[in-house]
Amino acid sequence: MLDQFISYAADATPNTSAGIINLVIILVVWGGIFYFLLIRPNKKREKQHREMLSSLKTGDVVITTGGIKGEIVAITDEFIELRVDKGVKISFKKSVIANVYKSK
């Protein structure tokens, strides 16, 4: 009986080419889903944030990622200086600006 099982198993050759093709198709589909749901929207948000940072000018009222609201009084390549109250100025990196609240 064991001999019959072994001979039957030896005669059955698996169709590996169809399995590999199916695997490749599944991987390509998952890669496309991953790209369109995660990578592409993130790149779009990053581009919008860079454009917003490049359009900043003195006098704009902005909100930082920490929730601090202030008016821009000075801009350099890397840093931005905000007036948060009369006589109170704070320097931040440009990248922490979350949103332009309004322009004067």
C-alpha positions as CSV (number, residue, x, y, z in Angstrom):
1,M,0.0,0.0,0.0
2,L,2.8,2.4,0.8
3,D,4.4,1.5,-2.5
4,Q,1.3,2.6,-4.4
5,F,1.2,5.9,-2.5
6,I,4.8,6.6,-3.3
7,S,4.4,5.7,-7.0
8,Y,1.3,7.9,-7.2
9,A,3.1,10.8,-5.6
10,A,6.1,10.4,-7.9
11,D,3.9,10.4,-11.0
12,A,2.1,13.6,-10.0
13,T,4.2,16.5,-11.1
14,P,3.0,19.9,-9.9
15,N,2.4,22.6,-12.5
16,T,4.8,25.2,-11.1
17,S,4.7,27.7,-14.0
18,A,1.0,28.5,-13.4
19,G,1.7,29.0,-9.7
20,I,4.6,31.4,-10.3
21,I,2.5,33.4,-12.8
22,N,-0.3,33.7,-10.3
23,L,2.1,34.8,-7.6
24,V,3.6,37.5,-9.8
25,I,0.2,38.8,-10.8
26,I,-0.9,39.0,-7.1
27,L,2.4,40.8,-6.2
28,V,1.9,43.3,-9.0
29,V,-1.7,44.0,-8.0
30,W,-0.7,44.4,-4.3
31,G,2.1,46.7,-5.4
32,G,-0.3,48.9,-7.4
33,I,-2.7,49.1,-4.5
34,F,0.1,50.0,-2.1
35,Y,1.3,52.7,-4.5
36,F,-2.0,54.3,-5.2
37,L,-3.3,54.2,-1.6
38,L,-0.1,55.1,0.3
39,I,2.8,56.4,-1.7
40,R,1.1,58.7,-4.2
41,P,-1.2,60.6,-1.8
42,N,1.8,61.1,0.6
43,K,3.9,62.6,-2.3
44,K,1.0,64.8,-3.2
45,R,0.7,66.2,0.4
46,E,4.5,66.7,0.6
47,K,4.4,68.7,-2.7
48,Q,1.6,70.9,-1.4
49,H,3.4,71.5,1.8
50,R,6.6,72.5,0.0
51,E,4.6,74.9,-2.3
52,M,3.0,76.4,0.8
53,L,6.4,76.9,2.5
54,S,7.9,78.5,-0.6
55,S,5.0,81.0,-0.9
56,L,5.3,82.3,2.7
57,K,6.0,86.0,3.1
58,T,6.3,88.4,6.0
59,G,3.0,89.4,7.4
60,D,1.4,86.0,6.9
61,V,-0.3,84.6,10.0
62,V,0.6,80.9,10.3
63,I,0.0,78.0,12.7
64,T,2.8,75.6,13.6
65,T,2.5,71.9,14.0
66,G,2.6,72.5,17.8
67,G,-0.4,74.8,17.5
68,I,1.3,78.1,18.0
69,K,-0.2,80.9,16.0
70,G,1.9,83.9,15.0
71,E,2.7,86.5,12.4
72,I,5.8,86.0,10.3
73,V,8.3,88.9,10.8
74,A,11.4,87.4,9.3
75,I,12.2,84.5,6.9
76,T,15.5,82.9,6.1
77,D,16.3,79.8,4.0
78,E,15.8,77.4,7.0
79,F,14.2,79.4,9.7
80,I,11.2,81.6,10.2
81,E,10.6,84.1,13.0
82,L,7.1,84.5,14.4
83,R,5.6,87.3,16.5
84,V,3.2,85.5,18.9
85,D,2.5,88.5,21.1
86,K,3.7,92.1,21.5
87,G,7.5,91.9,22.0
88,V,7.5,88.1,21.9
89,K,9.3,86.6,18.9
90,I,10.1,82.9,18.4
91,S,12.2,81.3,15.7
92,F,11.2,78.0,14.1
93,K,12.3,75.8,11.3
94,K,10.2,76.4,8.2
95,S,9.2,72.7,8.1
96,V,7.1,73.1,11.3
97,I,4.6,75.5,9.7
98,A,1.4,73.5,9.3
99,N,-0.9,76.0,7.7
100,V,-1.2,79.6,6.6
101,Y,-4.1,80.9,8.7
102,K,-4.6,84.2,6.8
103,S,-2.6,86.9,5.1
104,K,-2.8,90.5,6.1
